[in-house]
């Protein structure tokens, strides 16, 4: 059986149908042709992350964006510090 990829909007709309109380999970799955196990995973992720759900691979959730930015900034500052330490050592050597 070939696995099918669903885009973010499809997943959000399907989960919203269920969470709004409009339809039962089993009915959403039947209407949209989604396996029950797949849909239950979507509902779980939506309950945990809300509108930040289903970002896909390589996309950072908004709650982690600042942390990743700060880690990158720290790494750059450490690299700059190490370069300056080496330069200071080179220029302070006696000839």
Secondary structure, 3 states (H helix, E strand, C coil): CCCCCCCHHHHHHHHHHHHCCCCCHHHHHHHHCCCHHHHHHHHHHHHHHHHHCCCCCCCCCHHHHHHHHHHHHHHHHHHHHHHHHHHHHHHCCCC
